[in-house]
Amino acid sequence: MLKQIKRLFSRGGQYRIEYHRVSPFTVLAMILIALALVALIFWFTEIIRNKMVEYNRRVMNTYARLWTMTLSRSIEGPELSILFEEIIEKADFPMVYTNTDGEPIYWRNLAVPENDTSEVGREKVKKWLKRNGGKFPPIAIRIPGRNKVLAYIYFGESPVVKRLIFIPILQAFVMLILFIIGTIIYKRIKRYEQQNIWLGLAKEAAHQLGTPTSSLLGWVELMNEAIKEGDYAEMKRINSEIEKDVRNLSRIVVRFGQIGSVPELSPVDPILFIREIVAYFRERLPQFSRNIELVEHYEPVPGIMANKLLLNWALENLLKNSIEAIGQKEGTIWIAIRSSLNGDEVNITVSDNGKGIASADQKKIFSPGYTSKKRGWGLGLSLTKRIVEDYHHGKLFLLESRPNEKTTFVIALPAHNKKSNI
């Protein structure tokens, strides 16, 4: 065991906490999706603009036809007034009526007032004609029955259509701001999570060291009594138990170092392995003033591939949770092992008749930070799940929980070889 500890510290750079980071490919994919969304918005906005421009052209064609009808006197009087009021007067896009030489005669919805017929005003209108004439070709008004052009109608985009071009830009800007804010929040959350992980691991280390340390203090008291009484047989027995606790402390140091690294798996007899863990807890329960009965049930099962230090940690967490759930009252903890129906898995169940888990909390018990205890960081079940599922490719789940009746956790591990011996 000391060699394992020395190897751990001599290879300290290899063992590290692994944080979940967003890969560069994910970031690139998110950026490409955002750009695609912006391009889609631009494309859709351009379609709307083109439709609005086409609508303006249809209105101007109607205007030109009205002038043609007026010249041919096929429509006049009230009908003509209604058409002009309903179609032309309500149009909000700019329009200019010019003669064949391009001199503006009448205009609407321009920056130049309609009644401004000064030379300066006309020059401004002519500049507008130069800017928009090529973009939106004018519509000719012809004399009925003759193909002679009488005048031209120029038109442009309405203010609403012009503002449409700014919508994608505004949306892209908002998306950029949200991305920056999201990045800042994400970094702060990650920093907060990392700080909590270190604090949580420190708390978990204290929690893990608590059992063997308390046990050692109890053995020291018993050793002092045995020394006073001169009971060498008892001292020898106590010395053997102290050695077990010291070895357990060494295992705790090593397994903390293996979190974040790729653990080495080796063939393990699950029945012998669990029996050792249960025996360790059974001998130490009286030192915690707990009137708890440990009941074991073993069936022939295949062997498993496991890292004994880490899997020991996972089972210890479940047993400690059961002990704490029972509290100071009398209770029972059942540990059973059996094969799955198809024989592909080895199922280890840990049950107790403690206070149980509320139904509202059962979906979040494996989340880092969740705890129902007044003191604790909520990493026990989270670490246990990671040990079982990430390192041993198994499953850990809550089978049932009825408050003050029965709570059962199941560890399902892939079977490896022949049956174990009971």
C-alpha positions as CSV (number, residue, x, y, z in Angstrom):
1,M,0.0,0.0,0.0
2,L,2.9,2.4,0.8
3,K,4.3,1.7,-2.7
4,Q,0.9,2.7,-4.2
5,I,1.0,6.0,-2.3
6,K,4.6,6.7,-3.3
7,R,3.7,6.0,-6.9
8,L,0.7,8.3,-6.7
9,F,2.7,11.3,-5.6
10,S,5.6,10.5,-7.9
11,R,3.1,10.7,-10.8
12,G,1.0,13.5,-9.5
13,G,0.8,15.2,-12.9
14,Q,-1.0,12.2,-14.3
15,Y,-3.8,12.3,-11.7
16,R,-6.0,15.4,-12.0
17,I,-9.5,16.6,-11.8
18,E,-11.2,16.6,-15.2
19,Y,-13.5,19.4,-15.9
20,H,-16.1,19.3,-18.6
21,R,-15.2,21.8,-21.2
22,V,-16.9,22.8,-24.4
23,S,-14.8,21.5,-27.3
24,P,-13.6,23.8,-30.1
25,F,-15.8,21.9,-32.6
26,T,-18.9,22.6,-30.5
27,V,-18.0,26.3,-30.4
28,L,-17.4,26.3,-34.1
29,A,-20.7,24.6,-34.7
30,M,-22.5,27.1,-32.6
31,I,-20.9,30.0,-34.5
32,L,-21.8,28.4,-37.8
33,I,-25.4,27.9,-36.7
34,A,-25.6,31.5,-35.5
35,L,-24.2,32.8,-38.9
36,A,-26.7,30.5,-40.7
37,L,-29.5,32.0,-38.7
38,V,-28.4,35.6,-39.5
39,A,-28.1,34.7,-43.2
40,L,-31.5,33.1,-43.1
41,I,-33.0,36.3,-41.5
42,F,-31.2,38.5,-44.2
43,W,-32.6,36.3,-46.9
44,F,-36.1,36.3,-45.5
45,T,-36.0,40.1,-45.0
46,E,-34.8,40.6,-48.6
47,I,-37.8,38.5,-49.9
48,I,-40.2,40.8,-47.9
49,R,-38.4,43.9,-49.3
50,N,-38.7,42.6,-52.9
51,K,-42.4,41.9,-52.4
52,M,-43.0,45.4,-51.0
53,V,-41.1,46.9,-53.9
54,E,-43.2,44.9,-56.3
55,Y,-46.3,46.1,-54.5
56,N,-45.1,49.7,-54.9
57,R,-44.6,49.1,-58.6
58,R,-48.2,47.7,-59.0
59,V,-49.5,50.8,-57.3
60,M,-47.6,53.0,-59.6
61,N,-48.8,51.1,-62.6
62,T,-52.3,51.6,-61.3
63,Y,-51.6,55.3,-61.0
64,A,-50.3,55.4,-64.6
65,R,-53.4,53.6,-65.8
66,L,-55.6,56.1,-63.9
67,W,-53.8,59.0,-65.7
68,T,-54.3,57.2,-69.1
69,M,-58.0,56.7,-68.3
70,T,-58.3,60.4,-67.4
71,L,-56.7,61.4,-70.6
72,S,-59.1,59.2,-72.6
73,R,-62.0,60.4,-70.5
74,S,-63.0,56.7,-69.9
75,I,-63.3,57.5,-66.2
76,E,-63.9,60.8,-64.6
77,G,-65.8,62.5,-61.8
78,P,-66.5,60.7,-58.5
79,E,-65.0,57.4,-59.6
80,L,-61.7,59.1,-60.4
81,S,-61.6,60.9,-57.0
82,I,-62.3,57.7,-55.1
83,L,-59.5,55.8,-56.9
84,F,-57.0,58.6,-56.2
85,E,-58.0,58.9,-52.6
86,E,-58.0,55.1,-51.8
87,I,-54.9,54.1,-53.8
88,I,-52.7,57.1,-54.3
89,E,-53.3,59.3,-51.3
90,K,-52.8,56.5,-48.9
91,A,-49.5,55.3,-50.3
92,D,-46.6,56.0,-48.0
93,F,-43.7,55.4,-50.4
94,P,-42.1,58.3,-52.3
95,M,-43.2,59.2,-55.8
96,V,-42.3,61.9,-58.3
97,Y,-44.3,62.9,-61.4
98,T,-42.0,64.3,-64.2
99,N,-42.3,65.4,-67.8
100,T,-40.5,63.6,-70.6
101,D,-37.4,65.8,-70.0
102,G,-37.1,64.5,-66.4
103,E,-38.2,67.8,-64.8
104,P,-40.1,67.2,-61.6
105,I,-43.7,68.5,-61.7
106,Y,-45.3,66.9,-58.6
107,W,-43.9,64.8,-55.7
108,R,-45.1,63.1,-52.5
109,N,-43.5,61.5,-49.4
110,L,-40.1,63.1,-50.0
111,A,-37.9,65.1,-47.6
112,V,-38.8,68.1,-49.8
113,P,-42.4,69.4,-49.0
114,E,-44.9,69.1,-51.8
115,N,-45.5,72.8,-51.9
116,D,-41.8,73.7,-52.1
117,T,-41.4,74.6,-55.7
118,S,-38.3,76.7,-55.2
119,E,-35.1,76.0,-57.3
120,V,-33.4,74.5,-54.2
121,G,-36.3,72.2,-53.6
122,R,-36.4,71.1,-57.3
123,E,-32.6,70.4,-57.2
124,K,-33.1,68.1,-54.2
125,V,-35.9,66.2,-56.0
126,K,-33.6,65.8,-59.1
127,K,-30.8,64.4,-56.9
128,W,-33.4,61.9,-55.5
129,L,-34.3,61.0,-59.1
130,K,-30.7,60.3,-59.9
131,R,-30.2,58.0,-56.9
132,N,-33.4,56.0,-57.4
133,G,-34.0,56.2,-61.2
134,G,-31.5,53.3,-61.9
135,K,-32.7,51.2,-59.0
136,F,-36.4,51.5,-59.7
137,P,-37.1,52.2,-63.4
138,P,-39.8,54.8,-63.9
139,I,-43.3,54.0,-65.3
140,A,-44.4,55.8,-68.4
141,I,-47.8,57.5,-68.9
142,R,-48.8,57.3,-72.5
143,I,-51.4,59.0,-74.6
144,P,-54.4,56.6,-75.3
145,G,-54.4,55.3,-78.9
146,R,-50.9,56.6,-79.5
147,N,-47.6,55.2,-78.3
148,K,-46.4,58.6,-77.2
149,V,-45.0,59.1,-73.7
150,L,-46.6,62.0,-71.9
151,A,-44.8,61.8,-68.5
152,Y,-43.0,59.5,-66.1
153,I,-43.7,58.3,-62.6
154,Y,-40.7,57.6,-60.4
155,F,-41.1,55.8,-57.1
156,G,-38.9,54.5,-54.2
157,E,-39.0,52.4,-51.1
158,S,-41.3,53.3,-48.3
159,P,-39.8,54.1,-44.9
160,V,-41.1,50.8,-43.5
161,V,-39.3,48.8,-46.3
162,K,-36.1,50.8,-45.7
163,R,-36.2,50.0,-42.0
164,L,-36.5,46.3,-42.8
165,I,-32.8,46.2,-43.8
166,F,-31.9,47.1,-40.2
167,I,-33.8,44.2,-38.6
168,P,-31.2,41.5,-39.4
169,I,-28.4,43.8,-38.4
170,L,-30.2,44.5,-35.1
171,Q,-30.9,40.8,-34.6
172,A,-27.3,40.0,-35.3
173,F,-26.2,42.6,-32.8
174,V,-28.6,41.3,-30.2
175,M,-27.3,37.7,-30.8
176,L,-23.7,38.9,-30.4
177,I,-24.6,40.7,-27.1
178,L,-26.4,37.5,-25.9
179,F,-23.4,35.4,-26.9
180,I,-21.0,37.7,-25.0
181,I,-23.3,37.7,-22.0
182,G,-23.7,33.9,-22.2
183,T,-19.9,33.4,-22.4
184,I,-19.3,35.6,-19.4
185,I,-22.0,33.7,-17.4
186,Y,-20.7,30.4,-18.6
187,K,-17.2,31.2,-17.5
188,R,-18.4,32.4,-14.1
189,I,-20.5,29.3,-13.6
190,K,-17.5,27.1,-14.6
191,R,-15.3,29.0,-12.1
192,Y,-17.9,28.6,-9.5
193,E,-18.3,24.9,-10.2
194,Q,-14.5,24.4,-10.1
195,Q,-14.3,26.2,-6.7
196,N,-17.2,24.0,-5.4
197,I,-15.5,20.9,-6.7
198,W,-12.4,21.6,-4.8
199,L,-14.3,22.6,-1.6
200,G,-16.6,19.6,-2.1
201,L,-13.6,17.2,-2.5
202,A,-12.1,18.6,0.6
203,K,-15.4,18.0,2.5
204,E,-15.7,14.5,1.0
205,A,-12.1,13.8,2.0
206,A,-12.9,14.8,5.6
207,H,-16.1,12.6,5.4
208,Q,-14.1,9.6,4.0
209,L,-11.4,10.0,6.6
210,G,-13.9,10.4,9.4
211,T,-14.9,6.7,9.6
212,P,-11.4,5.2,10.0
213,T,-10.2,8.1,12.1
214,S,-13.1,7.7,14.6
215,S,-12.5,4.0,14.5
216,L,-8.8,4.5,15.4
217,L,-9.8,6.8,18.3
218,G,-12.1,4.1,19.6
219,W,-9.4,1.4,19.2
220,V,-7.0,3.6,21.1
221,E,-9.4,3.8,24.0
222,L,-9.8,0.1,24.0
223,M,-6.1,-0.4,23.8
224,N,-5.5,1.8,26.9
225,E,-8.1,-0.3,28.8
226,A,-6.4,-3.6,27.6
227,I,-3.0,-2.2,28.7
228,K,-4.3,-1.4,32.1
229,E,-5.8,-4.9,32.5
230,G,-2.8,-6.6,30.9
231,D,-4.9,-8.4,28.4
232,Y,-2.4,-9.2,25.7
233,A,-4.8,-11.2,23.6
234,E,-7.2,-8.2,23.4
235,M,-4.2,-5.9,22.6
236,K,-3.2,-8.2,19.8
237,R,-6.8,-8.2,18.4
238,I,-7.0,-4.4,18.7
239,N,-3.6,-4.0,17.0
240,S,-4.9,-6.1,14.1
241,E,-8.0,-3.8,13.8
242,I,-5.8,-0.7,13.9
243,E,-3.7,-2.1,11.1
244,K,-6.9,-2.5,9.1
245,D,-7.9,1.1,9.7
246,V,-4.4,2.3,8.8
247,R,-4.6,0.4,5.5
248,N,-8.1,1.9,4.9
249,L,-6.6,5.4,5.4
250,S,-3.9,4.5,2.8
251,R,-6.6,3.3,0.4
252,I,-8.5,6.6,0.8
253,V,-5.4,8.6,-0.1
254,V,-4.7,6.5,-3.2
255,R,-8.3,6.4,-4.5
256,F,-8.6,10.2,-4.2
257,G,-5.6,10.4,-6.5
258,Q,-7.3,8.2,-9.0
259,I,-10.3,10.5,-9.5
260,G,-9.8,12.1,-12.9
261,S,-7.4,9.5,-14.2
262,V,-8.1,6.3,-16.1
263,P,-8.2,3.5,-13.5
264,E,-6.8,0.1,-14.0
265,L,-9.4,-2.7,-13.8
266,S,-8.6,-6.2,-12.8
267,P,-10.7,-9.4,-12.2
268,V,-12.5,-9.3,-8.9
269,D,-14.6,-11.8,-7.1
270,P,-17.6,-9.6,-6.1
271,I,-18.8,-11.8,-3.2
272,L,-15.4,-11.9,-1.5
273,F,-15.0,-8.2,-2.2
274,I,-18.4,-7.2,-0.7
275,R,-17.9,-9.5,2.3
276,E,-14.7,-7.6,3.2
277,I,-16.5,-4.3,3.1
278,V,-19.5,-5.5,5.2
279,A,-17.2,-7.1,7.7
280,Y,-15.3,-3.8,8.1
281,F,-18.5,-1.9,8.8
282,R,-20.0,-4.5,11.1
283,E,-17.0,-4.4,13.4
284,R,-17.2,-0.6,13.7
285,L,-20.9,0.0,14.0
286,P,-20.9,-0.4,17.8
287,Q,-18.3,2.4,18.0
288,F,-20.8,4.8,16.5
289,S,-23.5,3.9,19.0
290,R,-25.7,2.6,16.2
291,N,-28.0,-0.3,16.8
292,I,-28.0,-1.4,13.2
293,E,-28.2,-4.9,11.8
294,L,-26.4,-5.8,8.6
295,V,-28.0,-8.6,6.7
296,E,-26.2,-10.2,3.8
297,H,-27.5,-12.4,0.9
298,Y,-25.3,-13.9,-1.7
299,E,-26.1,-15.9,-4.8
300,P,-23.6,-17.4,-7.2
301,V,-22.6,-14.7,-9.7
302,P,-19.9,-14.2,-12.4
303,G,-16.8,-12.3,-11.7
304,I,-16.4,-8.6,-12.6
305,M,-13.6,-6.3,-13.8
306,A,-13.1,-3.5,-11.3
307,N,-10.8,-1.1,-9.6
308,K,-11.1,-2.3,-6.0
309,L,-10.2,1.0,-4.4
310,L,-12.8,3.0,-6.4
311,L,-15.5,0.4,-6.2
312,N,-14.9,0.1,-2.5
313,W,-15.4,3.8,-2.2
314,A,-18.7,3.6,-4.1
315,L,-20.1,0.9,-1.8
316,E,-18.8,2.7,1.3
317,N,-20.8,5.8,0.2
318,L,-24.0,3.8,-0.1
319,L,-23.5,2.0,3.2
320,K,-22.7,5.3,5.0
321,N,-25.8,6.9,3.5
322,S,-27.9,4.0,4.8
323,I,-26.3,4.3,8.3
324,E,-27.0,8.1,8.3
325,A,-30.6,7.6,7.0
326,I,-31.3,5.2,9.9
327,G,-29.8,7.6,12.5
328,Q,-29.8,6.7,16.1
329,K,-32.8,4.5,16.0
330,E,-32.8,0.7,15.4
331,G,-32.6,-0.3,11.8
332,T,-31.5,-2.8,9.2
333,I,-29.3,-2.6,6.1
334,W,-29.7,-5.4,3.5
335,I,-26.8,-6.1,1.2
336,A,-27.5,-8.6,-1.6
337,I,-25.8,-9.7,-4.8
338,R,-27.3,-11.7,-7.6
339,S,-27.1,-12.1,-11.4
340,S,-29.4,-10.3,-13.8
341,L,-32.0,-12.5,-15.6
342,N,-29.8,-12.8,-18.7
343,G,-26.6,-13.3,-16.7
344,D,-24.9,-10.3,-18.4
345,E,-24.8,-8.2,-15.2
346,V,-24.0,-8.6,-11.6
347,N,-26.5,-6.6,-9.4
348,I,-25.4,-5.3,-6.0
349,T,-28.3,-4.0,-4.0
350,V,-28.1,-1.9,-0.8
351,S,-31.4,-1.4,1.1
352,D,-32.3,0.2,4.4
353,N,-35.4,1.1,6.4
354,G,-34.2,4.7,7.2
355,K,-36.0,8.0,6.6
356,G,-36.0,7.5,2.8
357,I,-35.9,10.0,0.0
358,A,-38.9,12.3,-0.9
359,S,-40.4,11.7,-4.3
360,A,-39.7,15.3,-5.3
361,D,-36.0,14.8,-4.7
362,Q,-35.5,11.4,-6.3
363,K,-34.6,12.7,-9.7
364,K,-31.9,15.0,-8.4
365,I,-30.1,12.9,-5.8
366,F,-27.2,12.2,-8.3
367,S,-26.7,15.9,-9.2
368,P,-23.5,17.4,-7.8
369,G,-24.3,19.7,-4.9
370,Y,-27.6,18.0,-3.9
371,T,-27.8,17.0,-0.2
372,S,-30.6,16.5,2.3
373,K,-28.2,16.8,5.2
374,K,-27.6,19.9,7.3
375,R,-23.9,19.4,6.7
376,G,-22.5,18.2,3.5
377,W,-21.6,19.2,-0.1
378,G,-23.7,16.7,-1.9
379,L,-20.9,14.9,-3.8
380,G,-21.2,11.4,-2.3
381,L,-23.8,10.0,-4.7
382,S,-22.5,12.0,-7.6
383,L,-19.0,10.5,-7.1
384,T,-20.5,7.1,-6.6
385,K,-22.4,7.3,-9.9
386,R,-19.3,8.5,-11.7
387,I,-17.2,5.6,-10.3
388,V,-19.8,3.0,-11.3
389,E,-20.8,4.4,-14.7
390,D,-17.8,6.3,-16.1
391,Y,-15.0,4.0,-14.7
392,H,-16.7,0.6,-14.5
393,H,-19.2,1.0,-17.4
394,G,-22.1,0.0,-15.1
395,K,-25.3,1.6,-13.9
396,L,-26.3,3.1,-10.5
397,F,-29.9,3.8,-9.9
398,L,-32.5,4.2,-7.2
399,L,-34.8,1.2,-7.4
400,E,-37.4,2.4,-4.8
401,S,-37.8,4.7,-1.8
402,R,-40.6,4.6,0.6
403,P,-40.1,7.0,3.6
404,N,-39.4,5.1,6.9
405,E,-40.0,1.8,5.1
406,K,-37.4,0.9,2.5
407,T,-34.9,2.6,0.2
408,T,-33.0,0.5,-2.3
409,F,-30.0,1.4,-4.5
410,V,-28.7,-1.0,-7.2
411,I,-25.3,-1.2,-8.8
412,A,-25.3,-3.1,-12.0
413,L,-21.8,-4.1,-13.3
414,P,-21.0,-6.0,-16.5
415,A,-20.2,-9.7,-15.8
416,H,-16.7,-10.9,-16.7
417,N,-16.2,-14.6,-16.2
418,K,-17.3,-17.7,-14.3
419,K,-19.3,-18.0,-11.2
420,S,-17.9,-16.8,-7.9
421,N,-17.7,-19.0,-4.9
422,I,-19.9,-18.3,-1.8
